[in-house]
Amino acid sequence: LEKIREAARGSDNLLPPIRQALKDRCSLGEVCAAMRDVFGEYQPTF
């Protein structure tokens, strides 16, 4: 999951670390949480 965070902080392709995390049996929620740590959560503006 740390590799996902590192890729998200930079300009690397996110797909390879996401695929590896899923192969390593991380849940989709864990993967999303790692990206949320870097990008934050979408907040719509009304």
Summary of the structure (lengths in Angstrom):
residues: 46
radius of gyration: 11.3
end to end distance: 33.1
largest distance: 39.5
contacts: 97
relative contact order: 0.22
helix: 63%
strand: 0%
